[in-house]
Amino acid sequence: MARTRGLLAVATAAIAVAATAVFAMQADAAVPGAPSGMTTVFSDDFTGAAGSGLNTANWLYDIGTSYPGGAGNWGTGEVETMTNSTANVYQDGGGNLVIKPIRDASGHWTSGRVETQRTDFAAPAGGKLRMEARIQQPNVSGAAAAGYWPAFWALGAAARPAAATNWPSIGEWDIMEDINGRSSVFSTLHCGTASGGPCNETTGLGSGEHACSGCQTAFHTYAVEYDRSVSPEQLRFYLDGANYFTLNSSQLDATTWNNATHHGMFMILNVAMGGGFPAAFGGGPTSSTASGVPMLVDYVAVYQSSGGSTTTPPTTTPPTGGSSRDAYSQIQAESFDASAGVQAETCSEGGQDVGFIANGDWMQYNNVDFGTGGVKDFVARVASGAGSGVSGLVEVRLDSRSNTPIGSFALGSTGGWQTWTSIPGNVSGVSGKHTVYLTFTSGQPSDFVNVNWIQFRK
């Protein structure tokens, strides 16, 4: 999953950050409770023993200088090698994660980059998602800080199986970046196509440089909130609880926005050294760059609100004739009642799957019974042999193909058209009997997915 980010435009005016002292608190604060109307769906307070590694049930380590099959130097030109060594990534025994870049005697840098195992952090239709971390940036400035690039960010779930060769269409949310010890923060949405396009890549749609006084010497909170309860939808970025940058869905075409947001995400914490972004502000690392100055992470948390308890069909009435389908049993993809643009074919897992699926295609399943509610997500068994940079959204809609999706996920190549994986997607609460549509959206015309079955889960 190559973080292929380019040079960000620089905002020449810096805004003073108020009330810094309020947030220059103790080094170990408890994970805050969920904001009003939201629930905590993931958190880590990093309370392990001094010198211990991370809980690998929650986190995976990125190793080396690229993802297998992904862009070299993590797609950004950075110079370090990422490791899982406790010299670079460890818990300090005081409630913090430490990510420490180190230069060896030959001048080679090592550092750490970790990702959440989960890739399903998503805002359901009509709901919200908030990702938050309390971080002290590396306490280094001036010539000693040249090349330092700490970051807290997230990538679309489809990046993981595709080594992010489908970047930036699957979405990248940069929640906190600082470079060269500038005591500032940058936030950015990357989306659309890899060069130019609606999101001005490789720069992205960003906040510019925002002043962050004391961010090297004390802990501050950084967050993004994706709000699907408002129209237009919004991505809001926060420093110490203050919203300083907002993007509206109306700023982009619907396909680009949906591909970047309407699916699961996974979070990443890392300290890079060098690369295109630091180069835009003087470069580095150099012989004057200090080794061993860490980024400290007190906690990370993910909060979510639902989109409502019941989905009511606004435009059509579901069919009442024929036998019911149980939403909580596997619904074979080839058992559709109607479809467009797809074909059934022999499946390597037995029986048939539905393939040749591209942008605008759909499948319809009548009389799907959700009972009295309680559905929390759906799982689709999918495969993709799509080429580099080709990805799309698998969406679930009720009772009309024009209704807002109740759930979705993004998908890139899984390694082959019969290389199957099960991918979950959050859904809004549903009850009763409905016609279920699977719809498919992509920014490219090529086929991007095969489907074997879907199943809803309570």
C-alpha positions in Angstrom: 0.0 0.0 0.0 2.2 2.7 -1.3 1.5 6.1 0.2 2.1 7.9 -3.1 1.7 11.4 -2.0 3.3 14.3 -3.7 4.2 17.8 -2.7 1.5 19.7 -0.9 0.7 23.4 -1.6 1.9 25.6 1.1 -0.5 28.0 2.8 1.5 31.1 3.4 -0.6 32.4 6.3 -0.3 30.4 9.6 -3.2 30.5 12.0 -2.3 30.8 15.7 -3.5 27.8 17.8 -5.4 29.0 20.8 -5.5 27.4 24.2 -2.3 25.3 23.7 -1.8 25.0 27.4 -5.1 23.3 27.9 -3.8 20.4 25.8 -0.2 20.3 27.1 -1.4 17.7 29.6 0.2 14.6 31.2 2.0 12.2 28.9 -0.5 9.4 29.6 -4.2 10.3 29.3 -7.1 7.7 29.2 -8.8 7.1 25.9 -11.8 9.6 25.9 -15.3 8.3 25.9 -17.2 8.4 22.7 -18.6 11.8 21.6 -22.4 12.3 22.1 -24.4 10.0 19.8 -21.3 7.8 18.9 -19.9 4.5 20.2 -16.2 3.4 20.5 -15.5 0.8 17.9 -11.7 0.6 18.4 -9.1 1.9 20.7 -5.6 1.2 22.0 -4.1 3.0 25.0 -0.6 1.4 24.6 -0.3 0.2 28.2 2.1 -2.6 27.5 5.4 -3.2 29.4 8.4 -1.1 28.7 10.2 -2.2 25.6 7.4 -4.5 24.4 6.0 -4.7 20.9 2.5 -4.0 19.8 -0.5 -6.3 20.2 -0.5 -7.9 16.7 -4.2 -8.7 17.1 -4.7 -5.0 16.6 -1.7 -4.0 14.5 0.5 -5.2 11.7 4.0 -4.0 11.0 5.1 -2.7 7.6 8.5 -4.0 6.8 11.2 -2.9 4.3 11.0 -0.1 1.8 7.8 -1.0 0.0 4.8 -3.3 0.0 5.2 -6.5 -2.0 4.2 -5.4 -5.5 3.9 -1.8 -4.5 5.8 1.4 -5.3 9.4 1.6 -4.1 10.4 3.8 -1.2 6.7 3.6 -0.1 5.8 5.6 -3.2 7.1 8.9 -1.7 10.8 8.8 -2.1 11.5 8.4 1.6 14.8 6.8 2.5 14.3 4.7 5.6 13.7 1.0 6.0 10.7 0.1 8.2 11.2 -2.6 10.8 9.4 -4.5 13.5 12.3 -4.1 15.8 11.7 -2.8 19.3 14.5 -0.4 18.7 12.2 1.4 16.3 8.7 0.6 17.5 7.8 -0.2 21.1 5.7 0.6 24.1 7.4 2.7 26.7 5.8 1.4 29.9 4.2 4.8 30.5 1.2 4.4 28.3 2.7 5.5 24.9 3.7 3.9 21.6 7.1 5.1 20.5 8.1 5.2 16.8 11.8 6.1 16.6 13.9 6.7 13.5 17.5 5.7 13.9 20.6 6.3 11.7 23.3 3.6 11.9 27.0 4.2 11.5 26.9 3.9 7.7 24.2 6.6 7.5 21.3 4.2 6.8 18.0 5.0 8.5 15.5 2.6 10.0 12.1 3.5 11.4 8.6 2.2 12.1 5.2 2.1 10.3 2.2 0.2 11.7 -1.3 -0.3 10.5 -4.5 -1.4 12.1 -5.4 -5.0 11.3 -9.0 -3.9 10.8 -9.9 -2.2 7.5 -13.6 -1.8 8.2 -13.7 1.6 9.9 -16.5 3.3 8.0 -19.3 5.8 8.3 -22.7 4.1 7.5 -25.1 5.9 5.4 -26.6 8.7 7.5 -24.0 8.2 10.2 -20.5 9.4 11.3 -17.0 8.1 11.7 -14.3 9.7 13.8 -10.6 8.7 14.0 -8.6 10.4 16.7 -5.1 10.1 18.2 -3.2 12.0 20.9 0.4 12.5 19.7 3.6 14.3 20.5 5.5 15.0 17.3 9.3 14.4 17.3 10.8 17.0 19.6 13.3 18.3 17.1 13.6 21.5 15.0 16.0 23.4 12.8 18.8 21.6 11.0 18.5 18.6 13.3 14.9 18.1 12.1 15.7 17.9 8.3 13.8 15.0 6.7 11.6 14.1 9.7 8.1 13.2 8.5 5.7 11.9 11.2 2.2 11.0 10.2 -1.2 9.7 11.4 -3.4 8.8 8.4 -5.8 6.3 6.8 -6.2 4.4 3.5 -9.2 2.9 1.9 -9.6 -0.8 2.6 -9.1 -1.8 -1.1 -5.5 -0.6 -0.9 -4.4 -3.6 1.2 -5.0 -6.4 -1.3 -3.8 -4.2 -4.2 -0.5 -2.9 -2.6 -2.1 0.5 -3.1 -1.5 0.3 -6.8 -5.1 1.7 -7.0 -4.0 4.8 -5.2 -5.4 7.5 -4.9 -8.9 6.5 -6.1 -9.5 4.4 -3.0 -9.0 7.4 -0.8 -6.3 8.6 1.6 -7.1 10.8 4.6 -4.0 12.5 6.1 -5.0 13.5 9.6 -1.7 14.7 10.8 1.6 15.3 9.0 4.5 17.5 9.9 7.8 17.8 8.1 11.2 19.1 9.1 10.1 20.0 12.7 8.1 23.0 11.5 5.7 22.9 14.5 2.7 22.7 12.2 0.1 20.2 10.9 -1.1 19.4 7.4 -4.3 17.5 6.6 -5.2 16.3 3.1 -7.7 14.1 1.1 -6.1 12.2 -1.7 -8.6 10.8 -4.3 -9.3 10.6 -8.0 -6.6 9.8 -10.5 -2.8 9.5 -9.9 -1.9 12.7 -11.8 -4.0 15.8 -11.9 -7.7 15.0 -12.0 -10.5 16.3 -9.7 -8.2 16.0 -6.6 -5.2 17.8 -8.0 -2.9 14.9 -7.5 -0.3 14.3 -6.4 -0.9 17.3 -4.2 -4.4 16.4 -3.1 -7.0 18.6 -1.5 -5.3 20.0 1.6 -5.4 22.4 4.4 -2.1 23.9 3.7 0.3 24.4 6.6 -1.5 25.1 9.9 0.4 26.4 12.9 0.7 23.9 15.8 2.5 25.7 18.6 4.0 23.2 21.0 3.3 20.1 18.9 6.9 19.0 19.3 7.1 19.5 23.0 3.7 18.3 24.2 0.8 16.0 23.3 -2.0 17.3 21.1 -5.1 15.6 19.7 -5.6 15.1 15.9 -8.8 13.8 14.4 -10.9 13.5 11.3 -14.6 13.2 11.3 -16.5 11.9 8.2 -20.1 13.0 8.5 -22.7 11.4 6.3 -25.6 12.8 8.3 -25.4 16.1 6.6 -25.9 17.2 3.0 -23.4 17.7 1.4 -21.3 15.1 3.3 -18.3 16.4 5.0 -14.7 15.4 6.0 -13.7 17.6 8.9 -10.2 17.8 10.4 -9.5 18.8 14.0 -6.6 20.0 16.1 -7.2 19.8 19.9 -10.9 19.7 19.2 -11.0 22.7 16.9 -12.2 22.1 13.3 -9.6 23.9 11.1 -10.3 22.3 7.7 -13.4 20.9 6.0 -14.1 19.3 2.7 -17.6 19.0 1.3 -18.7 16.2 -1.1 -20.1 18.9 -3.4 -16.5 19.9 -4.2 -16.1 16.6 -6.2 -18.1 14.5 -8.6 -20.1 11.8 -6.8 -18.0 8.8 -8.1 -14.7 10.4 -7.0 -16.1 11.2 -3.5 -17.8 7.9 -3.0 -14.7 5.9 -4.1 -12.6 7.9 -1.5 -15.1 7.7 1.4 -18.0 5.2 1.1 -16.1 2.1 2.4 -13.9 0.8 5.2 -10.6 2.5 6.1 -7.5 1.4 8.0 -5.3 3.6 10.1 -1.5 4.1 9.8 1.1 5.6 12.2 4.6 6.1 11.0 7.7 8.3 11.0 9.3 8.5 7.5 12.6 10.1 6.7 13.1 12.2 3.6 10.9 12.0 0.5 9.1 14.5 -1.7 7.2 16.3 1.1 10.2 17.2 3.2 12.1 18.1 0.0 9.5 20.8 -0.7 10.5 22.5 2.6 14.3 22.3 2.4 15.0 18.6 2.1 16.7 16.1 4.3 17.9 14.0 6.0 21.4 15.5 6.1 24.5 14.9 8.2 23.0 17.4 10.6 19.8 15.5 11.1 19.4 14.1 14.7 19.0 10.4 15.1 16.6 8.7 17.5 14.0 11.4 18.1 10.6 9.6 18.5 7.0 10.3 17.8 5.0 9.4 20.9 1.4 8.2 20.6 -0.7 8.2 23.8 -3.8 6.6 22.3 -5.8 6.0 19.1 -9.5 5.6 19.0 -12.3 5.2 16.4 -15.8 6.2 17.1 -19.0 5.7 15.0 -22.6 6.6 15.0 -25.3 4.6 13.2 -27.4 5.9 10.3 -30.7 5.1 12.1 -32.5 2.1 13.3 -34.6 1.3 10.3 -34.3 1.9 6.6 -37.5 2.8 4.9 -37.8 2.5 1.2 -38.6 5.9 -0.2 -39.5 5.2 -3.8 -40.7 1.7 -4.5 -42.5 -1.2 -2.7 -40.7 -4.5 -2.6 -42.3 -7.5 -4.3 -44.5 -9.6 -2.1 -44.9 -12.7 -4.3 -42.6 -15.6 -4.3 -40.6 -17.2 -1.5 -38.5 -15.2 1.0 -34.8 -15.2 1.2 -33.1 -15.2 4.6 -30.8 -12.2 4.8 -28.6 -14.1 7.3 -27.9 -17.1 5.1 -25.6 -17.0 2.1 -27.3 -15.5 -0.9 -25.6 -17.0 -4.0 -24.7 -14.2 -6.4 -26.0 -16.2 -9.5 -29.4 -16.5 -7.9 -30.4 -13.0 -8.9 -33.9 -12.2 -10.0 -32.7 -9.5 -12.5 -29.4 -8.0 -13.5 -27.6 -5.9 -16.0 -24.1 -6.2 -17.5 -23.1 -9.4 -15.7 -22.6 -13.1 -16.5 -22.6 -16.3 -14.4 -19.6 -18.5 -14.8 -18.0 -21.6 -13.2 -16.5 -20.8 -9.8 -13.3 -22.4 -8.4 -15.0 -22.7 -5.0 -17.8 -24.8 -6.5 -21.0 -23.9 -8.3 -21.1 -20.6 -10.1 -20.1 -17.0 -9.4 -21.1 -13.8 -11.2 -18.3 -12.1 -13.2 -17.6 -9.5 -15.8 -18.8 -6.8 -13.4 -17.9 -3.2 -14.2 -19.1 0.3 -13.5 -22.9 0.6 -13.7 -23.7 -3.1 -13.5 -26.2 -4.4 -11.0 -27.9 -7.5 -9.6 -31.4 -7.7 -7.9 -32.5 -10.1 -5.2 -36.2 -10.1 -4.3 -37.9 -10.8 -0.9 -34.9 -10.6 1.3 -36.1 -10.9 4.9 -34.2 -9.0 7.6 -36.7 -9.9 10.4 -37.1 -7.4 13.2 -33.7 -5.7 12.8 -30.3 -6.0 14.4 -28.3 -6.4 11.2 -24.8 -4.8 11.7 -22.9 -5.6 8.5 -22.7 -7.7 5.4 -20.0 -9.9 3.9 -19.4 -10.5 0.2 -17.2 -13.2 -1.2 -15.3 -11.5 -4.0 -12.3 -11.9 -6.3 -10.6 -9.5 -8.7 -7.9 -9.8 -11.3 -8.2 -6.1 -12.2 -5.2 -4.4 -13.5 -3.0 -1.9 -11.7 -5.0 1.2 -10.7 -8.4 -0.4 -11.4 -10.8 -0.6 -8.4 -14.4 0.1 -7.5 -17.2 0.1 -5.0 -19.5 -2.8 -4.2 -22.7 -1.3 -2.8 -25.9 -2.6 -1.2 -29.2 -0.7 -1.9 -32.8 -1.4 -0.9 -35.9 -1.4 -3.1 -34.5 0.9 -5.8 -31.2 1.2 -7.5 -31.4 5.0 -7.1 -31.7 4.8 -3.3 -28.8 5.7 -1.1 -26.5 2.7 -0.4 -27.0 1.2 3.1 -23.5 -0.2 3.0 -20.5 -0.6 0.7 -16.8 -1.5 0.5 -14.0 -0.7 -2.0 -12.1 -3.4 -3.8 -8.9 -3.6 -5.8 -7.2 -6.7 -7.2 -7.1 -9.8 -5.0 -4.5 -11.4 -7.2 -6.8 -13.2 -9.7 -10.4 -13.5 -10.9 -10.8 -16.7 -8.9 -8.7 -15.6 -5.9 -11.5 -15.3 -3.4 -11.6 -13.2 -0.2 -14.5 -12.3 2.2 -14.8 -8.5 2.7 -17.2 -7.0 5.3 -19.0 -3.7 5.0 -21.0 -1.8 7.7 -24.7 -1.3 7.0 -27.4 0.9 8.4 -30.1 -0.8 10.5 -32.6 -2.7 8.4 -35.8 -4.6 9.3 -38.6 -6.2 7.3 -38.6 -7.6 3.8 -36.9 -5.8 0.9 -35.6 -6.1 -2.6 -31.8 -6.0 -2.3 -29.6 -4.6 -5.1 -25.9 -5.0 -5.5 -24.6 -2.1 -7.5 -21.1 -1.5 -8.8 -19.3 1.8 -9.2 -15.9 2.5 -10.6 -13.9 5.4 -12.0 -12.6 3.1 -14.7 -14.5 1.2 -17.5 -12.7 -2.1 -16.9 -14.2 -5.1 -15.1 -13.1 -4.9 -11.5 -14.9 -7.7 -9.4 -16.4 -11.2 -9.4 -19.0 -12.1 -6.7 -19.6 -15.6 -5.3 -22.1 -14.8 -2.5 -23.3 -12.2 0.0 -24.6 -12.6 3.5 -25.8 -10.2 6.2 -24.9 -10.5 9.8 -26.5 -9.6 13.1 
